[in-house]
Amino acid sequence: MDYQSRMPSDRLSKDLAYIKGLMEGHGTMDTTPEGKVLHQMVRLMDQMAEEHERMNVRLAELEEYVEAVDEDLNEMELLVYDEVDENEEEDIGFWQVKCPECGDSMLVDEEIFDSGSAEDVECPQCQTVMTISDEGGVSKRDLPHHQRAFLDQNEPMVEQ
């Protein structure tokens, strides 16, 4: 507990001790009705000062606890929100698709789904043509050999 939070309690204790000393020095503490009332008031104030001190100690403990929890929460926020931000930045506008043939993963631009229908995409690893739906479905599509060659070369194949 720091100096400023202890100072009022110390002052209360000193002031109460001073008042007790004055009353004891006066000698009418227990002999007159007014002295009895003042004696009870001083006892009550003494109990209040003790409770005030206990509350100050508890308050200081709670402040330390809240600060520790706040620091832990800040660390957790940094961990959670930084990871989310990093993942979002990498995949903005792309879907990760796994080829059903070779298992290779690739990123597919989400703009191919603007038409609202399933689209054909070729795996760059094994050249398997996949049909991808905007709901996330991926299926292998069997194409005739001459169409597959066309997709491989991006130009019409000359038949011989």
KEMARMAR-556875 format. One record per residue (C-alpha): x, y, z. Coordinates in steps of 0.05 Angstrom, whole numbers. Example, Ala and Ser with C-alpha at 12.3 -4.5 7.8 and 13.67 -1.06 7.14 Angstrom:
<atoms>
{{246; -90; 156}}
{{273; -21; 143}}
</atoms>
This chain:
<atoms>
{{0; 0; 0}}
{{28; 68; -18}}
{{39; 128; 28}}
{{-22; 168; 5}}
{{-72; 112; 19}}
{{-43; 100; 89}}
{{-40; 173; 110}}
{{-115; 184; 125}}
{{-119; 120; 168}}
{{-56; 140; 207}}
{{-85; 208; 217}}
{{-151; 179; 242}}
{{-114; 136; 292}}
{{-73; 194; 317}}
{{-133; 239; 323}}
{{-172; 185; 361}}
{{-113; 174; 408}}
{{-109; 249; 421}}
{{-184; 252; 437}}
{{-178; 192; 483}}
{{-120; 225; 519}}
{{-159; 289; 529}}
{{-219; 251; 557}}
{{-176; 209; 604}}
{{-140; 272; 627}}
{{-205; 307; 641}}
{{-227; 251; 687}}
{{-302; 254; 674}}
{{-303; 198; 624}}
{{-344; 148; 664}}
{{-373; 192; 719}}
{{-420; 237; 681}}
{{-473; 219; 630}}
{{-439; 263; 578}}
{{-373; 229; 591}}
{{-405; 161; 581}}
{{-435; 183; 514}}
{{-368; 212; 492}}
{{-332; 148; 514}}
{{-380; 105; 472}}
{{-372; 153; 412}}
{{-296; 147; 417}}
{{-301; 71; 420}}
{{-347; 71; 360}}
{{-300; 117; 322}}
{{-241; 72; 340}}
{{-278; 11; 311}}
{{-295; 51; 249}}
{{-221; 71; 240}}
{{-200; -3; 246}}
{{-253; -23; 195}}
{{-230; 34; 150}}
{{-159; 8; 153}}
{{-182; -63; 136}}
{{-221; -36; 77}}
{{-161; 3; 52}}
{{-118; -59; 55}}
{{-171; -100; 18}}
{{-179; -44; -34}}
{{-105; -44; -47}}
{{-106; -120; -56}}
{{-164; -115; -104}}
{{-131; -59; -144}}
{{-69; -103; -153}}
{{-113; -161; -174}}
{{-152; -120; -224}}
{{-87; -93; -254}}
{{-59; -164; -261}}
{{-124; -188; -294}}
{{-123; -127; -340}}
{{-51; -141; -361}}
{{-69; -214; -375}}
{{-130; -193; -415}}
{{-88; -145; -456}}
{{-38; -201; -471}}
{{-94; -248; -492}}
{{-126; -195; -536}}
{{-59; -184; -571}}
{{-51; -258; -582}}
{{-122; -271; -606}}
{{-133; -209; -648}}
{{-64; -208; -679}}
{{-72; -281; -702}}
{{-141; -266; -731}}
{{-114; -204; -767}}
{{-55; -243; -796}}
{{-100; -298; -822}}
{{-150; -249; -852}}
{{-96; -210; -888}}
{{-68; -273; -921}}
{{-133; -301; -948}}
{{-174; -240; -965}}
{{-210; -255; -1030}}
{{-186; -327; -1036}}
{{-211; -396; -1018}}
{{-163; -453; -1002}}
{{-181; -514; -1043}}
{{-150; -584; -1037}}
{{-144; -625; -1100}}
{{-182; -692; -1093}}
{{-131; -726; -1138}}
{{-62; -706; -1112}}
{{-81; -672; -1046}}
{{-44; -607; -1064}}
{{-74; -543; -1036}}
{{-84; -481; -1077}}
{{-117; -413; -1070}}
{{-176; -398; -1115}}
{{-199; -327; -1127}}
{{-269; -319; -1099}}
{{-290; -276; -1158}}
{{-300; -339; -1199}}
{{-363; -350; -1158}}
{{-395; -284; -1178}}
{{-438; -319; -1229}}
{{-469; -361; -1173}}
{{-456; -428; -1206}}
{{-402; -481; -1198}}
{{-337; -468; -1235}}
{{-283; -513; -1264}}
{{-212; -503; -1239}}
{{-149; -540; -1259}}
{{-100; -565; -1207}}
{{-31; -535; -1223}}
{{4; -597; -1195}}
{{-31; -655; -1230}}
{{-76; -619; -1280}}
{{-139; -651; -1253}}
{{-200; -610; -1269}}
{{-244; -598; -1208}}
{{-314; -569; -1203}}
{{-318; -521; -1145}}
{{-383; -494; -1118}}
{{-391; -430; -1078}}
{{-416; -472; -1019}}
{{-347; -503; -1014}}
{{-359; -568; -1051}}
{{-300; -595; -1092}}
{{-308; -654; -1140}}
{{-263; -684; -1192}}
{{-289; -676; -1263}}
{{-271; -726; -1317}}
{{-259; -692; -1383}}
{{-246; -723; -1451}}
{{-172; -727; -1468}}
{{-174; -673; -1521}}
{{-207; -623; -1473}}
{{-155; -639; -1419}}
{{-99; -626; -1469}}
{{-132; -560; -1487}}
{{-132; -539; -1414}}
{{-59; -562; -1406}}
{{-33; -520; -1463}}
{{-83; -462; -1463}}
{{-88; -468; -1539}}
{{-128; -512; -1585}}
{{-96; -579; -1599}}
{{-84; -596; -1672}}
{{-112; -664; -1689}}
{{-70; -708; -1734}}
</atoms>
